Amino acid sequence: MADVVIETERLILRPPARADLAWIRAAINTPAMMRNLGGEVRSDAAVEQSLAEDIAAVDTSDGHQRWTAVLKHGGERIGRIGLFRVRSEAAPESLRCQREIGWMVAEPHWRKGYASEAAAAVLDWAFGRGIPMVYSQTSDSNRGSTGVMRRLGLARRQELDYVDPDYPAADNPTTVWSITAEDWKHCNG
């Protein structure tokens, strides 16, 4: 999977690289970005470890893949998008280890449709490889991600919502959304 590069109209989604570290620290690990991702800016060591894990995971087949989203014109990094497995111990057992899609777009690039564009491309890629269903998680407080999920056609799975103690009360419960390959094809095929 190391060579997986996905192109959209405006973006190139490429595997993460060690050279992304300074950008992630400056543009992604900010109070505005982390507000809906646990509320706390992570330590430099935690950011470095997470990137190292993402880079190492590219060469595995366990279903973990993150891409760095780069503008086609100009080459500026604008975000990260991932397809991985639900790992939260607080999640319902039936949700744990299921495929999950998630995204982070740096604040200067919010409300330009980049998250929807990147996520649609990753869903095309995932469903093209036989993945039958993909989940996504957020909270009602994260209106931006909730809007992306709706635009992509994901369905709210209220019966799977759960309280995650790793997130502040304002970001609970975690809301769960999903889309099947069949529904994706029907809406986008």
C-alpha positions, -999 to +999 in steps of 0.1 A: +000+000+000+030+023+003+026+035-033-011+044-031-016+079-043-051+092-050-058+122-071-090+143-072-099+174-091-079+197-067-059+173-045-032+147-044-036+123-015-002+108-009+012+085+019+025+104+050+062+112+051+086+121+079+089+156+063+052+162+072+061+164+109+068+201+112+037+209+092+015+186+114+028+203+145+022+238+131-011+234+111-029+203+125-019+201+162-035+235+170-062+244+195-087+251+167-080+217+151-079+197+183-111+213+197-132+184+183-105+158+187-102+155+224-097+191+231-060+190+239-030+199+217-008+168+218+028+168+229+055+170+202+065+134+212+029+122+207+026+138+173+059+123+162+049+089+175+015+091+157+032+101+124+057+072+128+029+048+133+010+061+102+042+058+081+048+022+094+012+012+088+014+021+051+033-012+046+008-034+064-024-049+054-043-043+086-065-017+070-048+014+084-039+041+059-035+078+062-028+102+034-015+137+034-037+159+013-018+183-009-032+210-033-024+200-069-017+236-078+011+249-056+018+217-036+006+231-002-003+205+024-039+212+035-049+182+056-048+145+064-074+118+057-074+083+069-090+049+066-083+029+097-101+007+123-122+018+152-099+014+183-117+031+211-124+007+240-155+028+248-170+020+214-197-007+213-181-041+207-199-044+174-181-012+162-146-020+174-122-030+146-146-019+119-133+003+091-135+040+098-128+071+077-117+104+093-102+137+081-085+168+093-083+199+072-060+228+084-080+258+095-070+281+066-086+256+043-120+251+061-152+255+042-137+249+008-150+214+002-116+197+006-127+173+033-157+161+012-135+158-019-108+138-002-132+116+017-152+108-014-120+097-032-110+075-002-144+059-001-142+052-039-108+036-032-120+016-002-152+003-019-132-005-051-111-029-030-141-048-016-146-031+017-183-036+024-190-008+049-172+022+063-180+040+095-172+075+106-174+092+141-177+127+154-200+145+179-228+169+174-205+197+185-184+191+154-207+206+128-181+206+101-175+169+101-212+162+106-219+182+075-193+163+055-208+130+066-243+141+055-229+154+021-212+120+015-245+102+022-235+085+054-264+074+076-266+082+113-263+051+134-277+064+167-279+029+182-241+028+181-235+062+197-214+060+229-198+081+256-160+083+252-142+092+284-112+104+263-134+134+251-148+163+271-185+163+280-192+189+252-180+163+226-201+134+239-217+113+229-196+102+200-220+100+171-216+071+146-223+072+109-219+046+082-223+039+045-222+006+026-205+000-007-239-007-022-253+027-010-222+045-021-224+030-056-261+038-058-255+074-049-222+080-068-222+054-096 
